[in-house]
Amino acid sequence: MLSAKGLFQEILDSDDSFQLFCSIAAGGESQGGWENGRIAALVPDGLRDLAPKIARHGADEDKHGRIFLALLRNRGLEPVEIPPSTDYTMLLERRGIGLAHDRLRAAEPLTERDIITYLTHSRVTEQRAADQMAMLTGHFGEHPQIGRAVRVICRDEENHLAYCHEELLRLAALGHGRRIQAALRHSALAEIAVYRDVSLAVMDRIGRILGWPRPKAAVLAAGIRAMHGYERAGGWRRMVSLRMPERRDALGGPAPRTVGLA
């Protein structure tokens, strides 16, 4: 019987598949670090109190990228080129989700509406990241090679998600509720399609590396499509609900040091 733990164990056991997995993860995290850094620099005057939190978010993402690269180095591996079909952040941008990179490269300050776009995009994608890292922590949190890394990243993703909830609720209370809900729904429906496509592309690459037989590959692809069907039918709603988190001001203050991982 196929399981998430068994599949990831296969990826972990092979240098080639682990190399691809960590390269994809490192690339996505580093991209997120750059995006948050630019957004922090361009926050409009009326929302400058958000800038340190956005910068902290970016610093965390940069740290995660370094952690994945460190996991590669610990096995004597180098990062490999990321296939375009597995580039989650690029594919989201192509669907118009989040702030376009051309916008972030410009020197013009962002608008309040841009910050709402950023936060709603982050609310959706951080839910995905938090779910994935919770799963990995549950299965591999005590693993001697990757356990500490996944625990650190999981804690950070929980903080990012809490921050998104709190800041979006604050903006909703200022009269932006309808815009926020519309943007969340748009982002979530696009994200679940991109996540399906990226998952299929990653599993296809991994399957070829590991030599999976066609029936196994077909079952995995069917499972990915079934998950998308569930999310399309209503599972996406978990990505758009807002509630005040127990962990308030989750990104307030400087980022803690993570010795030995980054």
Residue pairs with C-beta under 8 A, 6 or more apart in sequence:
2 216
2 219
2 220
2 223
4 135
4 139
5 139
5 140
7 220
8 136
8 139
8 140
10 17
10 210
11 17
11 18
11 21
11 206
11 210
12 18
12 140
12 143
12 145
12 146
14 209
14 210
15 75
15 77
16 209
17 206
17 209
17 210
18 71
18 72
18 75
18 77
19 72
19 77
19 78
19 79
19 80
20 80
20 202
20 205
20 206
20 209
21 202
21 206
22 68
22 69
22 71
22 72
22 77
22 79
23 68
23 72
23 79
23 80
23 81
23 82
24 82
24 86
24 87
24 202
25 64
25 65
25 68
26 64
26 65
26 66
26 68
26 69
26 72
26 79
27 65
27 79
27 82
27 87
28 87
28 88
28 89
29 61
29 62
29 64
29 65
29 68
30 61
30 62
30 65
31 89
31 90
32 58
32 61
32 89
33 58
33 59
33 60
33 61
33 62
33 64
33 65
34 58
35 58
35 89
35 98
35 99
35 101
35 104
36 54
36 55
36 57
36 58
36 61
37 55
37 58
37 62
38 104
38 105
39 54
39 58
39 99
39 104
39 110
39 115
39 118
40 51
40 52
40 54
40 55
40 58
41 51
42 104
42 107
42 108
42 109
42 110
43 50
43 51
43 54
43 109
43 110
43 115
44 109
44 110
44 111
44 112
44 114
44 115
45 109
46 112
47 112
47 115
50 115
50 167
52 251
52 252
53 163
53 167
53 251
53 252
54 118
56 251
56 253
56 254
56 255
57 122
57 160
57 163
57 251
59 255
60 156
60 159
60 160
60 255
63 156
63 255
63 258
63 261
63 262
64 153
64 156
66 261
66 262
67 149
67 152
67 153
67 258
67 261
67 262
68 149
69 79
70 149
70 261
70 262
71 145
71 146
71 149
72 78
72 79
74 145
83 201
83 205
84 90
85 197
85 198
85 201
86 198
86 201
86 202
86 205
87 198
88 194
88 195
88 198
91 194
91 197
91 198
92 98
92 121
92 125
92 190
92 191
92 194
93 100
93 101
95 190
95 193
95 194
96 190
97 121
97 186
97 187
97 190
97 191
97 194
98 117
98 118
98 121
98 187
99 110
99 114
99 117
99 118
99 121
103 110
103 114
110 118
112 176
113 179
115 171
116 168
116 171
116 176
116 179
116 180
116 183
117 183
119 164
119 167
119 168
119 171
119 180
120 168
120 180
120 183
120 184
120 187
121 183
121 187
122 160
122 164
123 161
123 164
123 165
123 168
123 184
123 187
123 239
123 240
123 242
124 184
124 187
124 188
124 191
124 239
124 240
125 187
125 191
126 157
126 160
126 161
126 164
127 161
127 238
127 239
128 191
128 195
128 239
129 157
129 160
130 154
130 157
130 158
130 160
130 161
133 150
133 153
133 154
133 157
134 154
136 150
136 154
137 150
137 151
137 154
140 146
140 147
140 150
141 147
141 150
141 151
141 154
143 150
148 260
148 261
149 261
152 258
152 261
158 247
158 250
159 247
159 250
159 251
160 250
160 251
161 245
162 245
162 246
162 247
162 248
162 250
163 250
163 251
165 242
165 243
165 244
165 245
166 244
166 245
166 248
166 249
166 250
168 180
168 242
169 242
169 243
169 244
171 180
172 180
172 242
180 242
181 240
184 239
184 240
184 242
185 236
185 240
187 239
188 236
188 237
188 239
188 240
189 232
189 236
191 239
192 228
192 231
192 232
192 235
192 236
192 239
193 228
195 228
196 224
196 225
196 227
196 228
199 224
200 221
200 224
200 225
203 217
203 220
203 221
203 224
204 217
204 221
206 212
207 216
207 217
207 220
212 220
